[in-house]
Amino acid sequence: YLDGRVSLVVGTHTHVQTADERILKGGTGYITDAGMTGCTDSVLGMDIETSLRRLRDKIPARYEPAIGDGSINGIIVNVDNDGKCKGIRRFTEYE
């Protein structure tokens, strides 16, 4: 439905960058998940011990952001003057 009507459709929320980027027939760029930004040694950017305790003990606990070296996932998109996606590229940078 959106192909050719929008330049780009970017999904998010799994926190894991997907490798399915493509340009659809109508010129819309697409990727299921652009990834996350956060601590590399973590559970989706949150403290490992807190995350494990929540799972193991089945007791609600406030998530705490992890501390440490980070990474960033993202995409770089080229769009022409007509709004058509001409290129989409994934990237990951580590601290």
Number of C-alpha atoms within 10 A of each C-alpha: 5 12 17 16 12 15 22 23 14 12 15 14 12 13 17 14 21 15 12 11 19 17 19 15 9 14 23 22 25 20 22 18 22 25 22 20 17 22 21 19 16 18 17 19 21 18 18 16 14 17 17 12 13 14 12 9 9 9 9 9 12 9 14 13 16 20 14 14 12 16 16 16 18 16 16 9 14 14 16 11 6 8 15 21 23 15 16 17 13 17 12 14 10 12 9
